[in-house]
Amino acid sequence: MKIIAIVQARISSTRLPGKVLADIEGKSMLQHVLERLKRASLLDEVVVAIAQGKSNFPLLNFCLKMKYNHYYGSENDVLRRYYQTAFYHNADVIVRITADCPCIDPHVVNMTIQYYLENSFDYVTFGDIRNPDVPDYPDGFDVEVFSFGTLENAYNHSLEREHVGKYMLQNCSYDFVPFVSELSRKVSVDTEEDLKLVKEVFAKLGNEFTIWDVVDFLNRREK
């Protein structure tokens, strides 16, 4: 069984263009994501699913220079890009990660994969993403796990092409790894303010922090 993390990435962003290559303590945001994922022992491979188009050439060149595994696919049909990446890399189980979550915790990734492997659900996430208005975990540690068969079914039937997991959430058996810790601040990056906060997290905590380290730091910061 081959378990791969697919990290979707593109340069264009409505609110913060180029954020995935933004510098955080001397490394790009994407580099932090990939290096942290490599510490997840249950992953066999990590692949960047890059959106096509001239605007994404810097991202493609970065992956080539750093020798990161990558696949170059459709920009707007994200589901197609994901499916083709998984197919090309012979994935049996896919772990979906986004490139704007530089604080991703390898322990959380392992925990979510393990829960998926020990149960019979089609689709497993970290935290209950069905109820976004009731936060039970800090935004920025998102993990989704599903089989290639589940992805293929979504690819063949979903009309929602910009979101990989939406069809699965609505049509497949689903469960989640619970994590209760309300946090007013998120550590995914959509704005300059988000990026500033994440830079502070890395400056204060280094590179090998856990989700609990981030929760403790931000809770102390807010007091």
VENLINHU-V65985 format. One line per field, one symbol per residue. ss: DSSP state (H for helix, E for strand, L for the rest). phi: phi as a letter, one per 40 degrees, with the letter a starting at -180 (. if undefined). burial: # if it has 24 or more other ideal C-beta (glycine too) atoms within 12 Angstrom, else .. Layout:
ss: ???
phi: ???
burial: ???
//
This chain:
ss: LLEEEEEEELLLLLLLLLHHHLEELLEEHHHHHHHHHLLLLLLLEEEEEEELLHHHHHHHHHHHHHLLLEEEELLLLHHHHHHHHHHHLLLLEEEEEELLLLLLLHHHHHHHHHHHHHLLLLEEEELLLLLLLLLLLLLLLLLEEEEHHHHHHHHHHLLLLLLLLHHHHHHLLEEEELLLLLLLLLLLLLLHHHHHHHHHHHHHHLLLLLHHHHHHHHHHHHL
phi: .bbbcbbcaaccaccadgccbccbfgbcdcccdcccccccccccabbccccchdccddccccccccgccabbbdcccccccccccccccfccbbbcbbccbccdbdccccccccccccbbccabbcgcccbccbcbacchbcbbbaccccccccccbcccccbcccccccbbcbaaccabacacbbbcbbbcccccccccdcccbgbbcbccccdcccccccc
burial: ..###########..#.#####.#...#############.##.########...#.###.##....########..##########.#.##########################....#######.#.......############.###.##..#.....######..#.####.#.#.#.######...##.###.##..#.#.###.###.##.....
//
